[in-house]
Amino acid sequence: MRILLLSGSPSSPSRSARLLNHVGTKLNEQGQRTSSLHVRDLPAQALMHADFSDPELAAAKNLLAKADAIVIATPIYKAAYSGLLKSFLDILPQDGLAGKLVLPLATGGSQSHMLALDYGLRPVLASLSARHILPSIYATDAQVSWSELQGLQLDTAIQERVEDGLQLLLDSLSLLRSPVQAAPEALLPC
């Protein structure tokens, strides 16, 4: 199974990208194959003008199309996911996430923006025909810290949510591998 780590942060480094990298490392430790796509690295002109002939956008869409699961990370600004991520999602076809499992991650300044993923991003992912959108993981800036000496430090509560989210993703991928054994309702879109 292939898992795409999709970063919607316009800045580097960022808390959301570091959280995404942490998740990617944990997935790799579990034997999963991951690839990364940072939307900020795509050509801005092509992205903003939805230039479908641009080879870099075509390669990014192809990478997404080959993935079985996508872990999407975004910072939350003004109670919404990043405009950069929105620009990328806008160039996808209506069924751009068909058959895919999606794990949304976000970081933001306070708990006040916790529901931005559920009210803002989840409907867009559903409209792109995601097979199953797993429960979102939201962390405040205080819960995700970085130091050159210690690297990424996660608050205990966020660490537990990340571990639970990863286990749910791995379990869901296992169900996809052996659909005969899976209960039909286990893979219904949400």
C-alpha positions as CSV (number, residue, x, y, z in Angstrom):
1,M,0.0,0.0,0.0
2,R,1.2,3.5,-0.8
3,I,0.7,6.5,1.5
4,L,1.1,10.1,0.4
5,L,2.1,12.6,3.0
6,L,0.6,15.9,1.7
7,S,1.7,19.1,3.3
8,G,-0.4,22.2,2.8
9,S,1.8,24.5,4.8
10,P,3.2,27.6,3.0
11,S,6.2,27.9,5.2
12,S,9.2,25.7,5.9
13,P,9.8,24.6,8.6
14,S,6.3,24.5,10.1
15,R,4.6,22.7,13.0
16,S,2.2,21.0,10.7
17,A,5.0,19.7,8.4
18,R,7.0,18.5,11.3
19,L,3.9,16.7,12.7
20,L,3.4,15.2,9.2
21,N,7.0,14.1,9.0
22,H,6.6,12.4,12.5
23,V,3.6,10.5,11.2
24,G,5.5,9.5,8.1
25,T,8.4,8.2,10.2
26,K,6.0,6.1,12.3
27,L,4.4,4.7,9.2
28,N,7.8,3.8,7.7
29,E,8.7,2.1,11.0
30,Q,5.6,0.0,10.5
31,G,6.8,-1.1,7.1
32,Q,4.5,1.3,5.1
33,R,5.8,2.9,1.9
34,T,5.3,6.7,2.0
35,S,6.0,9.5,-0.4
36,S,5.8,13.2,0.3
37,L,4.3,16.2,-1.6
38,H,4.7,19.7,-0.3
39,V,2.2,21.9,-2.1
40,R,4.5,25.0,-1.5
41,D,7.1,23.4,-3.9
42,L,4.7,23.3,-6.8
43,P,4.9,26.2,-9.3
44,A,2.7,29.0,-7.9
45,Q,1.8,30.4,-11.3
46,A,0.6,27.0,-12.6
47,L,-1.3,26.2,-9.3
48,M,-3.0,29.6,-9.2
49,H,-4.1,29.5,-12.8
50,A,-5.0,25.8,-12.7
51,D,-2.6,25.1,-15.6
52,F,-3.4,21.4,-16.1
53,S,-0.7,21.2,-18.8
54,D,2.0,22.0,-16.3
55,P,4.2,18.9,-15.9
56,E,4.9,19.4,-12.1
57,L,1.1,19.7,-11.4
58,A,0.5,16.6,-13.5
59,A,3.2,14.7,-11.6
60,A,1.7,15.8,-8.3
61,K,-1.7,14.7,-9.3
62,N,-0.3,11.4,-10.5
63,L,1.5,10.8,-7.2
64,L,-1.9,11.4,-5.4
65,A,-3.7,9.1,-7.8
66,K,-1.3,6.2,-7.1
67,A,-1.8,6.5,-3.3
68,D,-4.0,4.2,-1.3
69,A,-4.1,6.6,1.6
70,I,-3.3,10.3,2.2
71,V,-2.2,12.0,5.3
72,I,-3.0,15.7,4.8
73,A,-1.4,18.3,7.1
74,T,-2.2,21.9,7.2
75,P,-1.9,24.9,9.5
76,I,-5.1,26.6,10.5
77,Y,-5.3,30.3,9.7
78,K,-8.4,32.4,10.5
79,A,-10.4,29.3,11.4
80,A,-9.7,27.5,8.1
81,Y,-7.1,25.3,6.5
82,S,-4.5,26.9,4.3
83,G,-5.3,28.6,1.1
84,L,-2.4,26.8,-0.5
85,L,-3.9,23.5,0.3
86,K,-7.2,24.7,-1.1
87,S,-5.6,25.7,-4.3
88,F,-4.2,22.2,-4.7
89,L,-7.5,20.5,-3.9
90,D,-9.2,22.8,-6.4
91,I,-7.2,21.4,-9.3
92,L,-8.2,17.8,-8.5
93,P,-11.0,16.2,-10.5
94,Q,-14.4,15.7,-8.7
95,D,-13.4,12.1,-7.9
96,G,-9.8,13.0,-7.1
97,L,-9.8,11.1,-3.8
98,A,-12.0,8.2,-4.9
99,G,-11.1,5.0,-3.1
100,K,-8.6,6.7,-0.8
101,L,-8.3,6.7,3.0
102,V,-7.6,10.2,4.4
103,L,-6.1,11.1,7.7
104,P,-6.3,14.9,8.3
105,L,-3.8,16.6,10.6
106,A,-3.7,20.3,11.6
107,T,-1.9,22.7,13.9
108,G,-3.2,26.0,15.1
109,G,-2.7,28.7,17.7
110,S,-5.5,27.7,20.1
111,Q,-8.2,25.2,20.8
112,S,-10.7,27.7,19.3
113,H,-9.9,26.4,15.8
114,M,-10.2,22.7,16.6
115,L,-13.3,22.2,14.5
116,A,-11.9,23.9,11.4
117,L,-10.9,20.4,10.1
118,D,-14.4,19.0,10.5
119,Y,-16.3,22.0,9.3
120,G,-13.9,23.2,6.6
121,L,-11.7,20.4,5.3
122,R,-13.8,17.3,5.8
123,P,-16.6,18.5,3.4
124,V,-14.1,19.2,0.7
125,L,-12.5,15.8,1.1
126,A,-15.9,14.2,1.0
127,S,-16.8,16.1,-2.2
128,L,-13.6,14.7,-3.8
129,S,-15.1,11.2,-3.1
130,A,-12.7,10.1,-0.4
131,R,-13.5,6.5,0.5
132,H,-13.1,7.1,4.3
133,I,-12.0,10.2,6.2
134,L,-10.5,9.1,9.5
135,P,-11.0,11.2,12.7
136,S,-8.9,14.4,12.5
137,I,-5.9,15.2,14.7
138,Y,-5.6,18.8,15.8
139,A,-2.8,20.1,17.8
140,T,-2.2,23.6,19.2
141,D,1.2,25.3,18.9
142,A,1.8,24.6,22.6
143,Q,1.2,20.9,22.0
144,V,3.8,20.6,19.2
145,S,7.3,22.0,20.0
146,W,10.6,21.8,18.3
147,S,14.2,22.2,19.5
148,E,17.4,21.6,17.7
149,L,18.6,19.3,20.5
150,Q,15.5,17.3,21.1
151,G,13.7,17.5,17.8
152,L,9.9,17.3,17.7
153,Q,8.2,17.1,21.1
154,L,4.5,16.2,21.3
155,D,2.3,16.8,24.3
156,T,1.1,13.5,25.8
157,A,-2.5,14.0,24.6
158,I,-1.4,14.7,21.1
159,Q,1.0,11.8,21.1
160,E,-1.9,9.5,22.1
161,R,-4.1,10.9,19.3
162,V,-1.4,10.4,16.8
163,E,-0.8,6.8,17.9
164,D,-4.6,6.1,17.7
165,G,-4.9,7.8,14.3
166,L,-2.0,5.8,13.0
167,Q,-3.4,2.6,14.3
168,L,-6.8,3.3,12.7
169,L,-5.1,4.1,9.4
170,L,-3.1,0.9,9.5
171,D,-6.2,-1.1,10.5
172,S,-8.2,0.5,7.6
173,L,-5.4,-0.3,5.2
174,S,-5.4,-3.9,6.3
175,L,-9.1,-4.1,5.6
176,L,-8.4,-2.8,2.1
177,R,-5.8,-5.5,1.6
178,S,-8.3,-8.2,2.4
179,P,-11.7,-6.9,1.5
180,V,-13.2,-10.3,1.6
181,Q,-12.7,-10.4,5.4
182,A,-13.9,-6.9,5.9
183,A,-17.4,-6.1,6.9
184,P,-19.0,-4.0,4.1
185,E,-20.0,-1.3,6.5
186,A,-16.4,-1.0,7.7
187,L,-15.4,0.7,4.5
188,L,-18.4,2.9,3.8
189,P,-17.6,6.6,3.1
190,C,-18.2,9.0,6.0
